Amino acid sequence: MYLATLFFPTLALGSSLYNNNGGTYINPLIMEDVPDPGVVYDDPSKTYLAATTGGNGNGGCFPIHSSPTLGNDWVLSGSVFNSSSDLPSWSDKVTCWAPEIHFIAAKKTYVVYYAARLSSGTGELCVGVAESLSSSPLGPYKDSGKPLILSPPGSCFGVIDPTYHFDVASTKSYVIYKHDGNSCGQPTSQYAQLLADDGMSLDTSQKPIFLITNDPRTWENNLVEAPWMIQRGSDLFLFFGGGGGYDTPGYSVGVARSSSGLLTGPWEKNPANPVLRTFPGGGTNGSPLHYGPGHTSVIISQDGTYAYVYAAWGPDKQGGRNLMLDSISWTSDGWPALTYISNTTQPLP
């Protein structure tokens, strides 16, 4: 709900690059409450890292777990903000939401995008950004000193769920985020805004670009959220996002695409949406199955294999939202194939 230091061609398409390690895994990867995972592969350390929503028990927030295989061997390795003094001065120092760590080539360092609440005015949710002061995705991180993106003037909602995308065709970088309209009965539209090369500030020469919005007549209900974007080749953009009630078995992941070679679209939604959903019969009322997949990161191997890493609720919400993994296959017309949350031993993608 509410990371790849080597710039191989695949990575430049906007996703984390990873090595196929072989072996097997079984969901969940982390049987703890680790909502909103943003996943990156750090080549120097040969390690995957997942930053997640939540506190760290020391006044800071955004725990970071790491794994050498992407399998069942994740361990807690640090936090984005280690203590309350590291939290952004402009925030209420309470709300820590939906972090994603990305490598910014122009700076040769890692940057984290996240949502936090203003300490002043209406206390609206906004997008913040912080930079790693080392060459490591583990930080330490220092906030930019001000929000990166605020809600449009006069709106009733905040902005949340930021992600980063590098457009390999234009070589421009964007921050993509959600208008949290469902919080006040409005549509939940997704926008992209051009970034300066440093990834820490906006390029204000371009207005925000509208991407998609929710369709309340469908499974999306009153929201589309938690965006992640990739490119296949230089001209096909794919947008992954969650929809439906975030704490219900109906919460799922859908995909839209722009085939024009332009991030501006036009965008079309997959008629087979949602592409990642709860296995039939999974959910609450004593079911042993995980349910409600969402907040997907899509990562790509050097051999062209694609995988989802995402969160899903433990049976009857026990243990909160756990870290999960499943492979992506593709239909003949270029859409991600329909999948369910797996619940048996699987080959590592």
DOKE-317153 format. One line per field, with one value per residue (C-alpha): residue in one letter; x, y, z. Coordinates in steps of 0.02 Angstrom, whole numbers, plus 32768, in hexadecimal, padded with zeros to 4 digits. Last residue first. Layout:
code	[A  ...]
x	[X  ...]
y	[Y  ...]
z	[Z  ...]
***
This chain:
code	[P  L  P  Q  T  T  N  S  I  Y  T  L  A  P  W  G  D  S  T  W  S  I  S  D  L  M  L  N  R  G  G  Q  K  D  P  G  W  A  A  Y  V  Y  A  Y  T  G  D  Q  S  I  I  V  S  T  H  G  P  G  Y  H  L  P  S  G  N  T  G  G  G  P  F  T  R  L  V  P  N  A  P  N  K  E  W  P  G  T  L  L  G  S  S  S  R  A  V  G  V  S  Y  G  P  T  D  Y  G  G  G  G  G  F  F  L  F  L  D  S  G  R  Q  I  M  W  P  A  E  V  L  N  N  E  W  T  R  P  D  N  T  I  L  F  I  P  K  Q  S  T  D  L  S  M  G  D  D  A  L  L  Q  A  Y  Q  S  T  P  Q  G  C  S  N  G  D  H  K  Y  I  V  Y  S  K  T  S  A  V  D  F  H  Y  T  P  D  I  V  G  F  C  S  G  P  P  S  L  I  L  P  K  G  S  D  K  Y  P  G  L  P  S  S  S  L  S  E  A  V  G  V  C  L  E  G  T  G  S  S  L  R  A  A  Y  Y  V  V  Y  T  K  K  A  A  I  F  H  I  E  P  A  W  C  T  V  K  D  S  W  S  P  L  D  S  S  S  N  F  V  S  G  S  L  V  W  D  N  G  L  T  P  S  S  H  I  P  F  C  G  G  N  G  N  G  G  T  T  A  A  L  Y  T  K  S  P  D  D  Y  V  V  G  P  D  P  V  D  E  M  I  L  P  N  I  Y  T  G  G  N  N  N  Y  L  S  S  G  L  A  L  T  P  F  F  L  T  A  L  Y  M]
x	[82BB  82DD  8288  81E5  81AF  80F3  8082  808A  8028  7FC7  7FFB  7FB2  803A  8093  8057  80BB  803E  807E  8067  80F8  8139  815D  81A7  816B  81B1  8165  8190  810C  807E  8041  8080  7FD3  7F61  7EE6  7F69  7FFD  7FDB  803F  80D5  8133  81C9  8196  8210  8250  82CE  8335  83D9  8425  8392  8305  82AC  81F8  81CD  8117  80B4  8029  7FEE  7F4A  7F55  7FC2  7F78  7F4D  7E95  7E47  7DC8  7E3B  7E90  7EAC  7E20  7E5F  7F15  7F1B  7F4B  7FD5  7FA6  7F06  7EE1  7EBE  7E87  7F33  7F1F  7F49  7FB5  7FC8  804C  80B2  813F  815D  8194  80E1  80BD  8084  8051  7FE1  7FF4  7F8C  7FB8  7F37  7ED3  7E38  7E70  7E58  7ECF  7EFA  7E47  7E56  7EEB  7FA8  8017  808B  80B0  8102  8158  817F  81F0  82A3  82A3  8234  8224  81FA  8189  8154  80BC  8078  7FC6  7F26  7E8D  7DD1  7D9F  7E31  7DCD  7D65  7CDC  7D44  7DC3  7E63  7ED2  7F5F  7FF9  7FEA  8090  80C5  80FB  81A4  8225  821A  82A4  8288  830B  836E  8380  8425  83F8  8363  82C1  822A  8183  8117  8062  7FE8  7F31  7ECE  7E21  7DCC  7D6A  7DDD  7E61  7E40  7E94  7F42  7F91  8010  80C7  8146  81F0  8242  82ED  831D  838C  8308  8306  8345  82C1  82FF  826E  8261  81D2  8167  80D5  8085  8039  7FBB  7F02  7E7E  7EC8  7ECD  7F80  7FC1  8008  80C0  8158  8210  81F0  827C  8325  836E  836B  8410  8429  84AB  84A4  847A  8476  8533  85A5  8598  8533  8496  841D  836E  82CA  821D  816F  80DB  8050  7FF3  800B  7F8D  800A  80A9  80FA  80E5  80C4  813D  8146  81E5  826E  831C  83B9  8453  84F8  8556  850B  84E1  84BD  8437  8421  8374  832F  8272  8216  8159  8129  8175  80FC  813A  81C3  813C  81A4  8205  829E  82AE  82D6  838C  8373  82EA  8368  83AE  8358  836D  837A  83F2  841A  8383  839C  8354  8381  82E6  8310  834D  83FB  8472  83E3  83CC  834B  833F  82CF  827A  8273  82CD  829C  8302  827F  8299  81F6  818E  8183  8202  82AD  82DE  8393  83DD  8496  852B  858A  85CE  8532  84AB  8402  836A  82BF  8238  81C9  8124  8100  8180  811C  817C  8184  820C  821F  816A  8160  81CD  8279  82E4  8395  83E3  843B  83FB  8456  83F6  83CF  8359  82DF  82D4  830B  83BC  83CB  83B8  843E  84BD  84D5  852E  84FB  845C  83A7  801B  8000]
y	[7CAD  7C40  7B9A  7B88  7B2A  7B3B  7BCE  7C3A  7CDD  7CD4  7CFA  7D3A  7D56  7DFD  7E4A  7E42  7E00  7D4E  7D4F  7D67  7D0F  7D61  7D02  7D10  7D55  7D86  7DF4  7DEB  7E62  7E53  7DC1  7D77  7DD3  7D41  7CE2  7D56  7DEE  7E08  7E73  7E74  7E36  7E0F  7DBB  7DCB  7D5B  7DAD  7D4F  7DE1  7DD8  7E57  7E9C  7ED7  7F23  7F0D  7F6B  7EEA  7E39  7E26  7D74  7CF3  7C45  7BE0  7C14  7C28  7CAE  7D20  7D0C  7C87  7C27  7C49  7C81  7D3C  7DA6  7DD9  7E07  7E64  7E86  7E1D  7EB5  7F00  7FBC  8032  80CE  8152  8170  81FD  8182  8182  80F3  80E8  803E  8080  7FF6  7FD1  7F4C  7F0D  7ED0  7E92  7EBB  7E4C  7DE1  7E7E  7EF5  7F65  7F70  7F75  7FA2  7F8F  7FD0  7F97  800D  7FC5  8036  7FF1  805C  8040  7F84  7F47  7FDA  7FD3  8033  8018  806C  8050  808B  8079  80A2  80A6  7FFE  7FB5  7F15  7F79  7FFD  8072  808A  80CD  814E  8147  81A9  8265  82BF  8343  83E6  83F3  847D  845E  83DB  8398  8379  82EA  8279  82CF  82DB  834A  82EB  82F0  82CC  8234  822B  81A6  81D1  8197  81DD  8241  820B  825D  81D9  8189  8221  81EF  8239  81B2  81BE  81AB  8200  8212  8206  8236  81D2  81ED  8139  80E6  813C  812F  8111  8133  8108  816E  8125  81C6  8270  82C1  82E3  836C  83D1  848F  849E  83FC  8387  839B  834C  834C  837F  83E2  83C9  834F  82C0  826F  81B4  8146  80E5  802D  8044  8057  80D5  8145  81E0  818F  8214  823C  8265  8295  8283  82D3  82A7  833E  8382  840D  8497  8459  83B3  8372  82B8  823E  81DB  818D  819B  8158  8186  811C  8159  8172  8221  8219  815E  816F  80C6  80AF  8091  808E  80BD  80A7  810A  8151  81BE  81EB  826D  82F1  8320  83BE  838A  82E8  8253  823C  8281  81FF  8173  8100  814A  80D4  8040  7FB0  7EFD  7E93  7DE7  7D91  7CDB  7C8C  7CBD  7D5B  7D0A  7D79  7DC4  7E6B  7EC0  7F7D  7FC7  806B  80CE  8123  8135  809C  8014  8013  8062  8030  8027  7FBC  7FC3  7F21  7EFD  7E7B  7E56  7E37  7EB7  7F17  7EF0  7F38  7EF2  7F59  7F38  7FB2  7F54  7FA6  7F42  7EDD  7E8D  7DEC  7D44  7D79  7D15  7CDB  7C78  7BE5  7BE8  7B82  7B79  7BDB  7C80  7CE5  7D8A  7E2B  7ECE  7F48  7F9B  8034  7FFC  8030  7F8F  7F27  7F8B  7F6B  7FFE  7FAB  7FF7  7F99  7FD9  808B  8000]
z	[7DD2  7E6A  7E49  7EAC  7F49  7F65  7F92  7EF6  7EF3  7E51  7D9F  7CFB  7C7A  7C68  7BC4  7B23  7AA3  7AAE  7B6A  7BE0  7C7C  7D22  7DB4  7E68  7F0C  7FB3  8049  80D3  80FE  81B3  821B  822A  81B1  81AC  8149  8129  80BE  8020  7FF4  7F50  7EEE  7E3C  7DC6  7D14  7CBE  7C34  7C4D  7CAE  7D25  7D30  7DC8  7DDA  7E83  7EB4  7F37  7F3C  7F5B  7FBE  8001  8054  8067  8103  80F8  81A4  817D  8117  8071  7FF0  7F9E  7EEE  7EF7  7F1A  7E86  7E0F  7D5C  7D89  7CFE  7C62  7BFB  7C1D  7C31  7BA4  7BB0  7B29  7B62  7BB1  7BD4  7B1A  7AA9  7A6C  7AB7  7B60  7BD6  7C6B  7CF1  7D82  7E30  7EAC  7F49  7F42  7FD6  8042  809E  800A  7FCB  7F0E  7EA2  7E9B  7E11  7D84  7CF2  7C57  7BD7  7B2C  7ABD  7AF5  7B02  7B8D  7C04  7CBD  7D33  7DE7  7E36  7EE6  7EC4  7E5E  7EC3  7EDF  7E94  7E33  7E15  7D99  7D96  7E05  7D77  7DC4  7D6F  7CF1  7CB9  7CD1  7CB5  7D33  7CDF  7C8B  7CA0  7D5C  7D5A  7E08  7E8E  7EDB  7E44  7E1C  7D64  7D8A  7D93  7D1F  7D72  7D55  7D8E  7DC8  7DEA  7E7F  7E5E  7EEA  7F85  8005  802D  7F84  7F37  7F6D  7ED0  7EAD  7E7B  7DF0  7DFE  7D55  7D06  7C55  7BE1  7B58  7B1C  7BBC  7C27  7CDA  7D52  7E0C  7E83  7EF9  7F5B  7F9E  7F74  7FE9  7FD4  7FDA  7F4C  7F52  7F14  7EC7  7F4C  7F75  7F23  7F55  8009  805B  80AD  802D  80AC  80DB  80D0  8126  80B6  80A2  7FE5  7FF2  7F9C  8033  805F  801B  7FDF  801E  7FC5  8002  7FB8  8010  808A  80CD  817C  815B  8180  81D1  8200  8150  813E  80EE  804D  8008  7F86  7FB0  7F4F  7F30  7EEA  7E48  7E3C  7D82  7D91  7E17  7E6C  7EB6  7F66  7F7A  8019  802E  80CA  8167  81C9  8277  8265  823D  81A6  8179  81DE  817D  81EE  821E  82CE  82E9  82D3  824C  81B4  8121  8196  81B0  817F  81B3  8166  80CC  80AB  805D  7FA9  7F51  7F57  7FBB  8023  807A  80E9  80FC  8183  8152  81F4  8283  833A  836C  8355  8298  8263  81CE  8110  80B6  8065  800E  7FE0  7F6C  7F7F  7F0F  7F7A  7EE6  7E7D  7EEF  7EB9  7EE9  7F36  7F74  7FEE  801E  80BC  8121  81AF  81CC  8175  80FC  805A  8066  7FFB  7FCC  7F7D  7F07  7EC4  7E35  7E54  7DC1  7DCF  7DE6  7D8D  7DE1  7D6C  7CFD  7C51  7C7B  7CDD  7C40  7BE4  7C70  7CE4  7D75  7E1C  7E2D  7ED1  8032  8000]
***
